[in-house]
């Protein structure tokens, strides 16, 4: 057996043995090819990838931000320890030493449209909300990746294009009002697309402010 595959000469497996291999309740043996006079047999005791859907959404959200930041000429950095509600930050690969954006990142298939579509609403736990709304010298964004309901529609790759659906939206949480509830419905403008133009605009404003507006 090599790399999980066993090559057995054709004709060496009897019909009764083949039935036993297929019926074995512990290992699922099956014929995967009939190649150069050999049967290729392999074993499976569990799925190779058992990642939860929530974790896939999280990884897609990180990939989305990294892709958009790259288009803006920026890098994405992740803190070794997250105690401030910051999942990552964005800064120029080359350029200003003071311009950066702090981000709390979310992904959902249930981003609510409210006020006849004039606003988006995302529920955020009180602790994270309070961390993000504190005063800061740079933008502190909540970025929400809005995904389709069907996971098959999240990402498509072929020879012509790589398509990730649908889009991400952002809101600067600095100065958000104090609330007394355990969860907060954060309002986000549907016009606040998280794209490379938004990143560049936020970084330019942050750099300008760091130099005293000069």
Order of alpha helices (4+ residues) and beta strands (2+ residues): beta-alpha-beta-beta-alpha-beta-beta-beta-beta-beta-alpha-beta-beta-beta-beta-beta-alpha
